[in-house]
């Protein structure tokens, strides 16, 4: 069989995408050198207004998609443009801060974490010390700093289990492992590995603390994140990854939902969004979806998946539907 060879238009497009990614990475590293000076951070709050004055092609790679998706939030056209510019500015700051992240300097990292404003008006966080809890985070703001906040705030040495979808990214793994400098043990698992669910269940039985991200589309970038569960997102039928809430219900754990919000030029805020008491999986899933949607709707520019919203609306087959040749609708209604 003759192997497939892409034609020149496809190869040219792939070459151009690689060039743009390389140029973007070099630009971020160059900007990170400038932002080592604290005075440079004063320019970041002005970035959305500056982007709004530029041609749309210069407002970031995801600007047009974000602007279109923001129409689901009922915003006026000008507000959509401004919020999309804020999204681009936040993503640029996140990329710069990832380069500046002091992985090898625990004291500097601790100072950075403690500069993040903590919002927990109902005092849910202390309950995690006395009840078996899964910490569920949203991909909002500088979401890796939300993980750092949770680990640094734990007073006694503890073992943390963190499944991530980009397990093969050495930078992400090294950043998470650097949190062991606070006296804890951090185990990083591949969320796409079939054995991960069993490893998490064993960890919960041992009394370890699990930190997991739940706002994942079932399939993203050609990679399937897990089994789908039906729900609603911003007034439309959507699908989410089944795992986190199903696991919490199965293991009889409560859920603490939290998320970070970035501050242009600053360290941002960590919000403890909601405490979800152990219940049946559908009930916990519904509570999580409502709380997450409300948190995102308040400030959609902080949500990483704003530019990838369509991934949640794509209908994915379950494993049972894949094993059969019948369409999903017939599977649910049954043959008559």
N, C-alpha and C positions, 0 to 999 in steps of 0.2 A: 504494500500500500504506500502510495506516495505521501510523504508527510506534508501537512498544510503549511504553506508559506504565505504570510500576509502580503498583499500587494503594496505597491509604492505609496499610495495615499494613506494606508493604515500605518505603514512604517514611518512615514513622515509625521503623522499625527502623534505616534508614540514617542518619536524623537523630540518633538516639540514639547510634549508633556514632561518628559524627563528634563529637558532644558529649563522649563519654567520651575519645576520643583527644585532643581539645583540652584537656580538663581534666587529663588525664594529663601532657601536655606542659608545661602551666603549673605543675603540681605539681613536676615534675622540675626545671624552671628555678628555682622557688622554693627547693627543697631544695639546689640547687647553690650558691645564694648563701650558705646556712648552712654548707655544707661547704667553703667557702673558708677557714673557720677549722679548723685542724688538730685542735683539741680535739673537734670534732664527729665526726671519724672514729672516735673511741673507742666511739661508740654502735653502729656497724655490726655488730660481732661479736655483739651482743645481739639483732639484728633477727630471726633465725629463731625464737628462743624467744618473742619478743614476738608474732610472727605466729601461732605455734602456739596462743597463748591467745586469739586473736581468732576470730570466726566465719569459716567457710571462705570466704564471699563476699568477705571483706576481706583474704584472703591473696594477692592478686594475680590478674590476669586468666587466667593459665595454670595456676593451682594444681590444680584438679580434674583437668585432662588429665594433668598431670605425675604426680599421685598414682596415677592409673590405669595410666599407662605404666610406672611404677616397679615394678609387680607382675611385669613380665617379668624383673626383676633378682633375683627371689627374696627380696625384703625383707619383713620383718614389717609389718603395717598401720601401727603407730606409726612405724616407721622410714621408711615411704613418706611419711607426713605430714610428718615432720621434714625429710627430704631435699627434698620439694616446697617446703617453706617456705624452705629454703636456696637452692633455685633462684630463687624469687621475690626473695629478698634480694640474690642475686648479680646478677640482671637489673636490679634497681633501682640497685645500685651502678654497674653498667656504664653505665646511662643517665645517672647523675650525672657519672661520670668522662668521658663523651663531651662533656658541656657544659664541664667543667673542663679538657679536653685543651688544653695550651698550644701551639696551632698556630703562633702568631706569636712565640714566645719559644724559640728553639732551645736555649739553655743550660738553661732550666727543663725542656724536653722531654728533653734528654740526661740530666739528673739523675734524672728520673722513670724513664727506661728503665734506667739503671744501678742503680736501686734494686730492679729485678726480679731475683729470684734465678735464676741460670742452672744448670740440671741437665743435664749431659752426661757421665755417668760413663764411657762408653766412648769419649769424645773423637772423636765423629763429625764435629763441625763443621769442624775443620781440613781434613778430606778434601774439602770443597767447593771449596777453593782450587786443588786439583791435578786434580780430576776433574770432567767435565761433569755437573752436578747440577741437578735440579729440586727446589726446596724446596716441599714439600707441607705445608700447615697444616690443623689441625682447627678447627672453629668452637667452641672451648672457651674458657671464661673471658673475658677481655677480648681477643678474638682480633685486634683491630686493633693491640694492643700487641705481639703476636707478630710482626707484620710490621715494626713499628718496631724491635724487638730485632734482627731479622735484618739490617736495613739499617744500623742504627747500629754493629753489631758488625763490619761489613765494613771493613777498614782502608784499602784503596785505592779511589779513585774508580771507580765501576762504574755500568753502566746496568741498572736493574731493570725488568722487565716484570711487571705485576700485573693479571691479568684479574679483574674483579669482576662479580657478577650485578646489584648495585644501582648500575649505572653512572650512572644519571640522578640520583642523590642528590648534590647539590652539597657537602654537609657531608662525606661520605665521601671524595669526590675531593679536596677542599681539605685534609683531614687527611693523605691520602697524599702529596699534592704538597708539603706542608710538610716532609716528610722530605728533600727536596732540600737543605735547609739544612745537612745533614751532608756535603755535597760530592759527592753522587751525582745521577744523573739517574733520575727515576721516570716511567715511561710507564704510564698506566692504560688498560686495554682493556675493552671490553664483552664479557663472556663469552658473551652471547647473540648476538653478531654472527658470522655464518658465516665472516667473514674473519679472525677472531681466531686460529684454529688455525694458519693459514698464517703470520700475523704472529709467533706464538710459535716456530714452526719456524725461521723466518728469524733470529729473535733468538738461538736456541740455536746456530745455525751461526756467528753473529757472536761468540759467547762471552759474551752477556749472561746475567744471572741472572734466572730466572723464579721467581716466587713465586705459588703457586696454592692455592686451597682445593678439596679433593676430596670432602669429606663433604657432598655436595649431593644432595637427592632429584631424580629426573629431572624432575618437575613440581612446582612450588610456587607457590601464589598465582596460578594461572592462567598462569604463565610456565614454558615448557619450557627446562630448563637444558642439555640435550644428549641424545645417544643413550643408551639404557639398556644396562646390563650386569648380568646376573644374579649374585646372590651370597646370602649369609646374614648376618643381623644378629640377634644375641641369640636364636639358635635357630630363627629363622623365615626363609623365603625372602624375599628383598628385592631391590631394584634400586638401583643407583647410577649416577652419571654416568660414561660410558665414557671420556671425554676424557683425564684426567691420566695414568693408567697406560698407556693405549694410546699416548699421545704420547711418554712416556718410553721405552717399548720401541721405538717406531718410530725415535726419534732416538738410540737407544743411550745413554741417560742414566741415571745412578743417581738415586735419590730419597732425600731426607732428610725424614723425617716428624717434625713437631714440633707442640707445642700449649701453650697458656697455661692456667694454673689461677689463678683469682682468689683473693684473700685478703681477706675482709671487713675493711675498715679499713686495708688495706695495698696494696702494689703487685703482689703475686702472684708466680708462679713460671713460668719458661719451661722446658719439658721437651723435650729432644731424645729422641724416642721410639724411633726405629729408622732404621737405614741399610738401604735396599733396593737390592741390586746389580742392575744391568741384566740383564734376562732376557726371556723371552717375556711378552707382555702378560697372559695368564691367570695366570701364576705371580706376577708383580708385583702384580696385582690381589688375589690371594689373600693374599699377605703383608701388603699394606696393610690389607686388611679385618680380618685377625686382630689386627694391631698396634693399629689404631684402636679396635676393639671392646674390647680389653683395657684400653686407656688410659681409655676412657669408663666402662667398668664399675667401675674403681677409685674414681671420683668422678663419678657421673652428673649431679650437680647443676650441673656446670660446662658441660655440653653445651648449646649454644643450641637444638638441634633436639629436646631431650627432650620438649618439649610438642607437637612436630610429627612424632613418630615414625611415625605411620600413613602419612605421605607416602612413606616408604621401602618400605612393604609394598603399595602400590598398583601393579598391573600396568600398565605403559605399553607401547604398541606401538612397535616400531622403525620407521624410515622405510620399510623394505621392506614391512612388514606393513601400514602405512598406505596404501601405493600399491596394494595388492591388497585385494580384498573378502573374502579367505579369513581365517578366524580364525587367531590365532597358533599354536595347537596343530597345525592342519593344515599351516601353513607349515613347521613344524619337522619333522613326520613325513613330509610329502610325500603326494601323492595316489597311491592304489594302484588 
